[in-house]
Amino acid sequence: MTTPSGIMNVHSMDDGGDEAIASERRKFMKAVGVAVLTVQCLPLMAQASENPPTGSKNTADNLIIQSGPGAFSHVHDLLIPYAVLKAPPLEGVKLTTTEAVFHQHNIALTREQLISVNQGGTVTQKASSHLFVIALAKGQHRT
């Protein structure tokens, strides 16, 4: 018969297996969520990337300014009637952009800003995540 030679401490060896599985599960669920949102937003992004209104009456009567891409890489067009540039109202103008990703933006331009653009200057307006740089192209008709 043998006798024990000493007391031995036995520690439970937990290698973090449960935590690792939970972490991987969270990563997987997050990736699934991103994939679902991406698939749901694809039609919206495709609609937002439509060409600006060219070749229509809007082109002849309006200065068309396209915004810098905002969230989800969409853009808006801002149509400024040439008549407003030629004879800016004292109170300025409030304009609405074209719709993209189910929303529009309002842009207000003062009389002084309209005069500046008509005389060849540049006006910058911010609407949410979009930046509009408003200017006439070189050689574009001014009064």
Secondary structure, DSSP 8 states (H G I E B T S, - for coil): -----S---------SHHHHHHHHHHHHHHHHHHHHHHHHHHHHHHHHT-----SSHHHHHEEEEE----GGG---EEEEEHHHHHS--TT-EEEE---BTTB--EEEE-HHHHHHHHTT--EEEEETTEEEEE---TT----
